[in-house]
Amino acid sequence: MENQYFNEALQNFVQDFAYGGAIRHLVDLGYDTDRIIKEYHYPLSRDTIDKIVKEHLKEKNKKNIS
């Protein structure tokens, strides 16, 4: 069970390192999940891309409120 948790955490880290910055940059330019999927062929699931988009927008909103 611990090995599975570690592997999942490692996979998430690698995906974020490889694609997270680019996706967050596209969100800052006004892209949504659908447009990112349509125009860029990242080897990530829709759920993974959508999670990165939503988390980034949530963080941006927190910073704007502060």
PDB file with SEQRES, HELIX, SHEET and CRYST1 records, atoms N, CA, C and O in Angstrom:
SEQRES   1 A   66  MET GLU ASN GLN TYR PHE ASN GLU ALA LEU GLN ASN PHE          
SEQRES   2 A   66  VAL GLN ASP PHE ALA TYR GLY GLY ALA ILE ARG HIS LEU          
SEQRES   3 A   66  VAL ASP LEU GLY TYR ASP THR ASP ARG ILE ILE LYS GLU          
SEQRES   4 A   66  TYR HIS TYR PRO LEU SER ARG ASP THR ILE ASP LYS ILE          
SEQRES   5 A   66  VAL LYS GLU HIS LEU LYS GLU LYS ASN LYS LYS ASN ILE          
SEQRES   6 A   66  SER                                                          
HELIX    1 AA1 GLU A    2  GLN A   15  1                                  14    
HELIX    2 AA2 ASP A   16  GLY A   20  3                                   5    
HELIX    3 AA3 GLY A   21  ASP A   28  1                                   8    
HELIX    4 AA4 THR A   33  GLU A   39  1                                   7    
HELIX    5 AA5 ARG A   46  ILE A   65  1                                  20    
CRYST1    1.000    1.000    1.000  90.00  90.00  90.00 P 1           1          
ATOM      1  N   MET A   1       0.829  -1.196   0.000  1.00  0.00           N  
ATOM      2  CA  MET A   1       0.000   0.000   0.000  1.00  0.00           C  
ATOM      3  C   MET A   1       0.878   1.268   0.000  1.00  0.00           C  
ATOM      4  O   MET A   1       0.594   2.221  -0.725  1.00  0.00           O  
ATOM      5  N   GLU A   2       1.935   1.271   0.810  1.00  0.00           N  
ATOM      6  CA  GLU A   2       2.815   2.430   0.856  1.00  0.00           C  
ATOM      7  C   GLU A   2       3.485   2.652  -0.484  1.00  0.00           C  
ATOM      8  O   GLU A   2       3.659   3.792  -0.914  1.00  0.00           O  
ATOM      9  N   ASN A   3       3.860   1.572  -1.144  1.00  0.00           N  
ATOM     10  CA  ASN A   3       4.505   1.671  -2.442  1.00  0.00           C  
ATOM     11  C   ASN A   3       3.559   2.296  -3.466  1.00  0.00           C  
ATOM     12  O   ASN A   3       3.987   3.094  -4.300  1.00  0.00           O  
ATOM     13  N   GLN A   4       2.296   1.943  -3.408  1.00  0.00           N  
ATOM     14  CA  GLN A   4       1.298   2.506  -4.328  1.00  0.00           C  
ATOM     15  C   GLN A   4       1.148   4.009  -4.078  1.00  0.00           C  
ATOM     16  O   GLN A   4       1.069   4.788  -5.027  1.00  0.00           O  
ATOM     17  N   TYR A   5       1.107   4.415  -2.821  1.00  0.00           N  
ATOM     18  CA  TYR A   5       1.002   5.825  -2.468  1.00  0.00           C  
ATOM     19  C   TYR A   5       2.215   6.598  -2.988  1.00  0.00           C  
ATOM     20  O   TYR A   5       2.077   7.681  -3.557  1.00  0.00           O  
ATOM     21  N   PHE A   6       3.394   6.031  -2.788  1.00  0.00           N  
ATOM     22  CA  PHE A   6       4.621   6.663  -3.262  1.00  0.00           C  
ATOM     23  C   PHE A   6       4.613   6.799  -4.779  1.00  0.00           C  
ATOM     24  O   PHE A   6       4.941   7.861  -5.306  1.00  0.00           O  
ATOM     25  N   ASN A   7       4.244   5.738  -5.482  1.00  0.00           N  
ATOM     26  CA  ASN A   7       4.225   5.765  -6.947  1.00  0.00           C  
ATOM     27  C   ASN A   7       3.243   6.807  -7.472  1.00  0.00           C  
ATOM     28  O   ASN A   7       3.531   7.493  -8.452  1.00  0.00           O  
ATOM     29  N   GLU A   8       2.101   6.927  -6.833  1.00  0.00           N  
ATOM     30  CA  GLU A   8       1.118   7.932  -7.245  1.00  0.00           C  
ATOM     31  C   GLU A   8       1.655   9.337  -7.001  1.00  0.00           C  
ATOM     32  O   GLU A   8       1.503  10.214  -7.852  1.00  0.00           O  
ATOM     33  N   ALA A   9       2.273   9.556  -5.864  1.00  0.00           N  
ATOM     34  CA  ALA A   9       2.848  10.868  -5.553  1.00  0.00           C  
ATOM     35  C   ALA A   9       3.967  11.213  -6.534  1.00  0.00           C  
ATOM     36  O   ALA A   9       4.075  12.352  -6.989  1.00  0.00           O  
ATOM     37  N   LEU A  10       4.793  10.226  -6.854  1.00  0.00           N  
ATOM     38  CA  LEU A  10       5.874  10.447  -7.809  1.00  0.00           C  
ATOM     39  C   LEU A  10       5.321  10.774  -9.191  1.00  0.00           C  
ATOM     40  O   LEU A  10       5.824  11.677  -9.860  1.00  0.00           O  
ATOM     41  N   GLN A  11       4.306  10.061  -9.620  1.00  0.00           N  
ATOM     42  CA  GLN A  11       3.685  10.329 -10.916  1.00  0.00           C  
ATOM     43  C   GLN A  11       3.112  11.748 -10.956  1.00  0.00           C  
ATOM     44  O   GLN A  11       3.293  12.459 -11.944  1.00  0.00           O  
ATOM     45  N   ASN A  12       2.430  12.158  -9.903  1.00  0.00           N  
ATOM     46  CA  ASN A  12       1.874  13.511  -9.849  1.00  0.00           C  
ATOM     47  C   ASN A  12       2.978  14.561  -9.917  1.00  0.00           C  
ATOM     48  O   ASN A  12       2.832  15.573 -10.602  1.00  0.00           O  
ATOM     49  N   PHE A  13       4.073  14.326  -9.216  1.00  0.00           N  
ATOM     50  CA  PHE A  13       5.199  15.258  -9.233  1.00  0.00           C  
ATOM     51  C   PHE A  13       5.782  15.375 -10.634  1.00  0.00           C  
ATOM     52  O   PHE A  13       6.033  16.480 -11.115  1.00  0.00           O  
ATOM     53  N   VAL A  14       5.995  14.247 -11.285  1.00  0.00           N  
ATOM     54  CA  VAL A  14       6.584  14.242 -12.629  1.00  0.00           C  
ATOM     55  C   VAL A  14       5.672  14.950 -13.615  1.00  0.00           C  
ATOM     56  O   VAL A  14       6.136  15.741 -14.436  1.00  0.00           O  
ATOM     57  N   GLN A  15       4.373  14.671 -13.539  1.00  0.00           N  
ATOM     58  CA  GLN A  15       3.425  15.323 -14.447  1.00  0.00           C  
ATOM     59  C   GLN A  15       3.403  16.825 -14.220  1.00  0.00           C  
ATOM     60  O   GLN A  15       3.390  17.598 -15.177  1.00  0.00           O  
ATOM     61  N   ASP A  16       3.400  17.241 -12.968  1.00  0.00           N  
ATOM     62  CA  ASP A  16       3.377  18.674 -12.685  1.00  0.00           C  
ATOM     63  C   ASP A  16       4.670  19.333 -13.143  1.00  0.00           C  
ATOM     64  O   ASP A  16       4.647  20.434 -13.693  1.00  0.00           O  
ATOM     65  N   PHE A  17       5.789  18.669 -12.922  1.00  0.00           N  
ATOM     66  CA  PHE A  17       7.079  19.211 -13.349  1.00  0.00           C  
ATOM     67  C   PHE A  17       7.128  19.352 -14.865  1.00  0.00           C  
ATOM     68  O   PHE A  17       7.599  20.364 -15.385  1.00  0.00           O  
ATOM     69  N   ALA A  18       6.643  18.338 -15.571  1.00  0.00           N  
ATOM     70  CA  ALA A  18       6.727  18.324 -17.023  1.00  0.00           C  
ATOM     71  C   ALA A  18       5.696  19.216 -17.704  1.00  0.00           C  
ATOM     72  O   ALA A  18       5.996  19.842 -18.720  1.00  0.00           O  
ATOM     73  N   TYR A  19       4.490  19.281 -17.159  1.00  0.00           N  
ATOM     74  CA  TYR A  19       3.402  19.968 -17.862  1.00  0.00           C  
ATOM     75  C   TYR A  19       2.687  21.050 -17.052  1.00  0.00           C  
ATOM     76  O   TYR A  19       2.015  21.908 -17.624  1.00  0.00           O  
ATOM     77  N   GLY A  20       2.827  21.013 -15.746  1.00  0.00           N  
ATOM     78  CA  GLY A  20       2.070  21.927 -14.889  1.00  0.00           C  
ATOM     79  C   GLY A  20       2.329  23.391 -15.179  1.00  0.00           C  
ATOM     80  O   GLY A  20       1.390  24.184 -15.260  1.00  0.00           O  
ATOM     81  N   GLY A  21       3.585  23.758 -15.336  1.00  0.00           N  
ATOM     82  CA  GLY A  21       3.919  25.157 -15.608  1.00  0.00           C  
ATOM     83  C   GLY A  21       3.333  25.644 -16.917  1.00  0.00           C  
ATOM     84  O   GLY A  21       2.827  26.763 -17.002  1.00  0.00           O  
ATOM     85  N   ALA A  22       3.401  24.804 -17.935  1.00  0.00           N  
ATOM     86  CA  ALA A  22       2.847  25.177 -19.242  1.00  0.00           C  
ATOM     87  C   ALA A  22       1.340  25.329 -19.163  1.00  0.00           C  
ATOM     88  O   ALA A  22       0.778  26.270 -19.722  1.00  0.00           O  
ATOM     89  N   ILE A  23       0.686  24.415 -18.476  1.00  0.00           N  
ATOM     90  CA  ILE A  23      -0.777  24.504 -18.347  1.00  0.00           C  
ATOM     91  C   ILE A  23      -1.168  25.740 -17.564  1.00  0.00           C  
ATOM     92  O   ILE A  23      -2.101  26.445 -17.949  1.00  0.00           O  
ATOM     93  N   ARG A  24      -0.475  26.015 -16.473  1.00  0.00           N  
ATOM     94  CA  ARG A  24      -0.798  27.224 -15.684  1.00  0.00           C  
ATOM     95  C   ARG A  24      -0.566  28.483 -16.516  1.00  0.00           C  
ATOM     96  O   ARG A  24      -1.336  29.438 -16.411  1.00  0.00           O  
ATOM     97  N   HIS A  25       0.460  28.500 -17.323  1.00  0.00           N  
ATOM     98  CA  HIS A  25       0.725  29.643 -18.199  1.00  0.00           C  
ATOM     99  C   HIS A  25      -0.435  29.828 -19.197  1.00  0.00           C  
ATOM    100  O   HIS A  25      -0.889  30.948 -19.432  1.00  0.00           O  
ATOM    101  N   LEU A  26      -0.896  28.735 -19.765  1.00  0.00           N  
ATOM    102  CA  LEU A  26      -2.021  28.819 -20.706  1.00  0.00           C  
ATOM    103  C   LEU A  26      -3.280  29.319 -20.012  1.00  0.00           C  
ATOM    104  O   LEU A  26      -4.043  30.089 -20.595  1.00  0.00           O  
ATOM    105  N   VAL A  27      -3.503  28.894 -18.787  1.00  0.00           N  
ATOM    106  CA  VAL A  27      -4.663  29.382 -18.023  1.00  0.00           C  
ATOM    107  C   VAL A  27      -4.548  30.882 -17.816  1.00  0.00           C  
ATOM    108  O   VAL A  27      -5.537  31.604 -17.938  1.00  0.00           O  
ATOM    109  N   ASP A  28      -3.344  31.357 -17.503  1.00  0.00           N  
ATOM    110  CA  ASP A  28      -3.127  32.792 -17.332  1.00  0.00           C  
ATOM    111  C   ASP A  28      -3.410  33.566 -18.620  1.00  0.00           C  
ATOM    112  O   ASP A  28      -3.771  34.742 -18.580  1.00  0.00           O  
ATOM    113  N   LEU A  29      -3.244  32.896 -19.761  1.00  0.00           N  
ATOM    114  CA  LEU A  29      -3.538  33.523 -21.053  1.00  0.00           C  
ATOM    115  C   LEU A  29      -5.015  33.421 -21.422  1.00  0.00           C  
ATOM    116  O   LEU A  29      -5.426  33.932 -22.464  1.00  0.00           O  
ATOM    117  N   GLY A  30      -5.822  32.764 -20.577  1.00  0.00           N  
ATOM    118  CA  GLY A  30      -7.256  32.681 -20.817  1.00  0.00           C  
ATOM    119  C   GLY A  30      -7.751  31.345 -21.348  1.00  0.00           C  
ATOM    120  O   GLY A  30      -8.933  31.207 -21.662  1.00  0.00           O  
ATOM    121  N   TYR A  31      -6.881  30.375 -21.453  1.00  0.00           N  
ATOM    122  CA  TYR A  31      -7.287  29.051 -21.929  1.00  0.00           C  
ATOM    123  C   TYR A  31      -8.080  28.323 -20.854  1.00  0.00           C  
ATOM    124  O   TYR A  31      -7.825  28.494 -19.661  1.00  0.00           O  
ATOM    125  N   ASP A  32      -9.045  27.510 -21.279  1.00  0.00           N  
ATOM    126  CA  ASP A  32      -9.734  26.624 -20.357  1.00  0.00           C  
ATOM    127  C   ASP A  32      -9.321  25.183 -20.667  1.00  0.00           C  
ATOM    128  O   ASP A  32      -8.548  24.941 -21.594  1.00  0.00           O  
ATOM    129  N   THR A  33      -9.827  24.252 -19.909  1.00  0.00           N  
ATOM    130  CA  THR A  33      -9.451  22.849 -20.080  1.00  0.00           C  
ATOM    131  C   THR A  33      -9.704  22.362 -21.497  1.00  0.00           C  
ATOM    132  O   THR A  33      -8.842  21.726 -22.102  1.00  0.00           O  
ATOM    133  N   ASP A  34     -10.887  22.660 -22.028  1.00  0.00           N  
ATOM    134  CA  ASP A  34     -11.235  22.192 -23.372  1.00  0.00           C  
ATOM    135  C   ASP A  34     -10.275  22.720 -24.432  1.00  0.00           C  
ATOM    136  O   ASP A  34      -9.862  21.980 -25.326  1.00  0.00           O  
ATOM    137  N   ARG A  35      -9.927  23.983 -24.333  1.00  0.00           N  
ATOM    138  CA  ARG A  35      -9.041  24.566 -25.337  1.00  0.00           C  
ATOM    139  C   ARG A  35      -7.628  23.996 -25.220  1.00  0.00           C  
ATOM    140  O   ARG A  35      -6.967  23.761 -26.232  1.00  0.00           O  
ATOM    141  N   ILE A  36      -7.173  23.776 -24.010  1.00  0.00           N  
ATOM    142  CA  ILE A  36      -5.844  23.180 -23.811  1.00  0.00           C  
ATOM    143  C   ILE A  36      -5.805  21.789 -24.432  1.00  0.00           C  
ATOM    144  O   ILE A  36      -4.846  21.438 -25.119  1.00  0.00           O  
ATOM    145  N   ILE A  37      -6.839  21.007 -24.192  1.00  0.00           N  
ATOM    146  CA  ILE A  37      -6.893  19.652 -24.745  1.00  0.00           C  
ATOM    147  C   ILE A  37      -6.958  19.691 -26.262  1.00  0.00           C  
ATOM    148  O   ILE A  37      -6.305  18.896 -26.938  1.00  0.00           O  
ATOM    149  N   LYS A  38      -7.746  20.617 -26.798  1.00  0.00           N  
ATOM    150  CA  LYS A  38      -7.935  20.703 -28.243  1.00  0.00           C  
ATOM    151  C   LYS A  38      -6.652  21.146 -28.963  1.00  0.00           C  
ATOM    152  O   LYS A  38      -6.303  20.590 -30.004  1.00  0.00           O  
ATOM    153  N   GLU A  39      -5.964  22.129 -28.418  1.00  0.00           N  
ATOM    154  CA  GLU A  39      -4.823  22.726 -29.109  1.00  0.00           C  
ATOM    155  C   GLU A  39      -3.472  22.111 -28.741  1.00  0.00           C  
ATOM    156  O   GLU A  39      -2.509  22.252 -29.494  1.00  0.00           O  
ATOM    157  N   TYR A  40      -3.391  21.442 -27.616  1.00  0.00           N  
ATOM    158  CA  TYR A  40      -2.130  20.836 -27.173  1.00  0.00           C  
ATOM    159  C   TYR A  40      -2.409  19.379 -26.853  1.00  0.00           C  
ATOM    160  O   TYR A  40      -3.427  19.059 -26.239  1.00  0.00           O  
ATOM    161  N   HIS A  41      -1.547  18.526 -27.251  1.00  0.00           N  
ATOM    162  CA  HIS A  41      -1.765  17.097 -27.077  1.00  0.00           C  
ATOM    163  C   HIS A  41      -0.864  16.549 -25.978  1.00  0.00           C  
ATOM    164  O   HIS A  41       0.019  15.726 -26.215  1.00  0.00           O  
ATOM    165  N   TYR A  42      -1.123  17.041 -24.753  1.00  0.00           N  
ATOM    166  CA  TYR A  42      -0.356  16.567 -23.612  1.00  0.00           C  
ATOM    167  C   TYR A  42      -0.771  15.131 -23.298  1.00  0.00           C  
ATOM    168  O   TYR A  42      -1.951  14.797 -23.400  1.00  0.00           O  
ATOM    169  N   PRO A  43       0.166  14.292 -22.923  1.00  0.00           N  
ATOM    170  CA  PRO A  43      -0.172  12.903 -22.596  1.00  0.00           C  
ATOM    171  C   PRO A  43      -0.731  12.778 -21.175  1.00  0.00           C  
ATOM    172  O   PRO A  43      -0.263  11.967 -20.374  1.00  0.00           O  
ATOM    173  N   LEU A  44      -1.723  13.585 -20.890  1.00  0.00           N  
ATOM    174  CA  LEU A  44      -2.372  13.598 -19.583  1.00  0.00           C  
ATOM    175  C   LEU A  44      -3.863  13.373 -19.777  1.00  0.00           C  
ATOM    176  O   LEU A  44      -4.418  13.690 -20.829  1.00  0.00           O  
ATOM    177  N   SER A  45      -4.499  12.827 -18.764  1.00  0.00           N  
ATOM    178  CA  SER A  45      -5.944  12.640 -18.842  1.00  0.00           C  
ATOM    179  C   SER A  45      -6.642  13.983 -18.707  1.00  0.00           C  
ATOM    180  O   SER A  45      -6.075  14.951 -18.201  1.00  0.00           O  
ATOM    181  N   ARG A  46      -7.878  14.020 -19.169  1.00  0.00           N  
ATOM    182  CA  ARG A  46      -8.693  15.224 -19.036  1.00  0.00           C  
ATOM    183  C   ARG A  46      -8.813  15.609 -17.559  1.00  0.00           C  
ATOM    184  O   ARG A  46      -8.734  16.787 -17.209  1.00  0.00           O  
ATOM    185  N   ASP A  47      -9.001  14.616 -16.707  1.00  0.00           N  
ATOM    186  CA  ASP A  47      -9.139  14.884 -15.272  1.00  0.00           C  
ATOM    187  C   ASP A  47      -7.889  15.536 -14.697  1.00  0.00           C  
ATOM    188  O   ASP A  47      -7.983  16.443 -13.870  1.00  0.00           O  
ATOM    189  N   THR A  48      -6.732  15.082 -15.127  1.00  0.00           N  
ATOM    190  CA  THR A  48      -5.472  15.640 -14.635  1.00  0.00           C  
ATOM    191  C   THR A  48      -5.309  17.088 -15.076  1.00  0.00           C  
ATOM    192  O   THR A  48      -4.936  17.945 -14.275  1.00  0.00           O  
ATOM    193  N   ILE A  49      -5.583  17.360 -16.331  1.00  0.00           N  
ATOM    194  CA  ILE A  49      -5.486  18.735 -16.838  1.00  0.00           C  
ATOM    195  C   ILE A  49      -6.490  19.620 -16.125  1.00  0.00           C  
ATOM    196  O   ILE A  49      -6.158  20.730 -15.711  1.00  0.00           O  
ATOM    197  N   ASP A  50      -7.716  19.137 -15.980  1.00  0.00           N  
ATOM    198  CA  ASP A  50      -8.759  19.916 -15.322  1.00  0.00           C  
ATOM    199  C   ASP A  50      -8.393  20.202 -13.864  1.00  0.00           C  
ATOM    200  O   ASP A  50      -8.676  21.286 -13.353  1.00  0.00           O  
ATOM    201  N   LYS A  51      -7.773  19.246 -13.204  1.00  0.00           N  
ATOM    202  CA  LYS A  51      -7.354  19.449 -11.816  1.00  0.00           C  
ATOM    203  C   LYS A  51      -6.300  20.552 -11.731  1.00  0.00           C  
ATOM    204  O   LYS A  51      -6.373  21.412 -10.853  1.00  0.00           O  
ATOM    205  N   ILE A  52      -5.326  20.533 -12.633  1.00  0.00           N  
ATOM    206  CA  ILE A  52      -4.287  21.568 -12.636  1.00  0.00           C  
ATOM    207  C   ILE A  52      -4.911  22.934 -12.894  1.00  0.00           C  
ATOM    208  O   ILE A  52      -4.559  23.910 -12.231  1.00  0.00           O  
ATOM    209  N   VAL A  53      -5.835  23.014 -13.853  1.00  0.00           N  
ATOM    210  CA  VAL A  53      -6.506  24.276 -14.188  1.00  0.00           C  
ATOM    211  C   VAL A  53      -7.272  24.796 -12.973  1.00  0.00           C  
ATOM    212  O   VAL A  53      -7.121  25.958 -12.596  1.00  0.00           O  
ATOM    213  N   LYS A  54      -8.086  23.947 -12.364  1.00  0.00           N  
ATOM    214  CA  LYS A  54      -8.915  24.379 -11.227  1.00  0.00           C  
ATOM    215  C   LYS A  54      -8.077  24.797 -10.033  1.00  0.00           C  
ATOM    216  O   LYS A  54      -8.381  25.793  -9.377  1.00  0.00           O  
ATOM    217  N   GLU A  55      -7.014  24.037  -9.742  1.00  0.00           N  
ATOM    218  CA  GLU A  55      -6.152  24.400  -8.613  1.00  0.00           C  
ATOM    219  C   GLU A  55      -5.452  25.732  -8.858  1.00  0.00           C  
ATOM    220  O   GLU A  55      -5.294  26.533  -7.937  1.00  0.00           O  
ATOM    221  N   HIS A  56      -5.035  25.967 -10.095  1.00  0.00           N  
ATOM    222  CA  HIS A  56      -4.370  27.230 -10.411  1.00  0.00           C  
ATOM    223  C   HIS A  56      -5.340  28.401 -10.278  1.00  0.00           C  
ATOM    224  O   HIS A  56      -4.992  29.438  -9.713  1.00  0.00           O  
ATOM    225  N   LEU A  57      -6.541  28.239 -10.792  1.00  0.00           N  
ATOM    226  CA  LEU A  57      -7.530  29.310 -10.678  1.00  0.00           C  
ATOM    227  C   LEU A  57      -7.887  29.573  -9.213  1.00  0.00           C  
ATOM    228  O   LEU A  57      -8.093  30.722  -8.820  1.00  0.00           O  
ATOM    229  N   LYS A  58      -7.960  28.525  -8.419  1.00  0.00           N  
ATOM    230  CA  LYS A  58      -8.259  28.668  -6.984  1.00  0.00           C  
ATOM    231  C   LYS A  58      -7.150  29.459  -6.302  1.00  0.00           C  
ATOM    232  O   LYS A  58      -7.425  30.358  -5.508  1.00  0.00           O  
ATOM    233  N   GLU A  59      -5.898  29.127  -6.607  1.00  0.00           N  
ATOM    234  CA  GLU A  59      -4.759  29.843  -6.014  1.00  0.00           C  
ATOM    235  C   GLU A  59      -4.724  31.312  -6.459  1.00  0.00           C  
ATOM    236  O   GLU A  59      -4.437  32.204  -5.661  1.00  0.00           O  
ATOM    237  N   LYS A  60      -5.022  31.550  -7.748  1.00  0.00           N  
ATOM    238  CA  LYS A  60      -5.057  32.926  -8.232  1.00  0.00           C  
ATOM    239  C   LYS A  60      -6.118  33.735  -7.510  1.00  0.00           C  
ATOM    240  O   LYS A  60      -5.888  34.895  -7.171  1.00  0.00           O  
ATOM    241  N   ASN A  61      -7.283  33.133  -7.270  1.00  0.00           N  
ATOM    242  CA  ASN A  61      -8.358  33.824  -6.568  1.00  0.00           C  
ATOM    243  C   ASN A  61      -7.968  34.130  -5.137  1.00  0.00           C  
ATOM    244  O   ASN A  61      -8.297  35.198  -4.622  1.00  0.00           O  
ATOM    245  N   LYS A  62      -7.265  33.203  -4.481  1.00  0.00           N  
ATOM    246  CA  LYS A  62      -6.806  33.434  -3.118  1.00  0.00           C  
ATOM    247  C   LYS A  62      -5.875  34.638  -3.064  1.00  0.00           C  
ATOM    248  O   LYS A  62      -5.981  35.473  -2.166  1.00  0.00           O  
ATOM    249  N   LYS A  63      -4.959  34.723  -4.033  1.00  0.00           N  
ATOM    250  CA  LYS A  63      -3.990  35.823  -4.069  1.00  0.00           C  
ATOM    251  C   LYS A  63      -4.675  37.152  -4.346  1.00  0.00           C  
ATOM    252  O   LYS A  63      -4.285  38.184  -3.800  1.00  0.00           O  
ATOM    253  N   ASN A  64      -5.703  37.126  -5.202  1.00  0.00           N  
ATOM    254  CA  ASN A  64      -6.420  38.348  -5.528  1.00  0.00           C  
ATOM    255  C   ASN A  64      -7.264  38.857  -4.363  1.00  0.00           C  
ATOM    256  O   ASN A  64      -7.496  40.060  -4.242  1.00  0.00           O  
ATOM    257  N   ILE A  65      -7.720  37.950  -3.513  1.00  0.00           N  
ATOM    258  CA  ILE A  65      -8.543  38.328  -2.358  1.00  0.00           C  
ATOM    259  C   ILE A  65      -7.665  38.923  -1.264  1.00  0.00           C  
ATOM    260  O   ILE A  65      -8.085  39.842  -0.560  1.00  0.00           O  
ATOM    261  N   SER A  66      -6.451  38.405  -1.118  1.00  0.00           N  
ATOM    262  CA  SER A  66      -5.543  38.865  -0.044  1.00  0.00           C  
ATOM    263  C   SER A  66      -5.091  40.263  -0.245  1.00  0.00           C  
ATOM    264  O   SER A  66      -4.330  40.788   0.567  1.00  0.00           O  
TER     265      SER A  66                                                      
END                                                                             
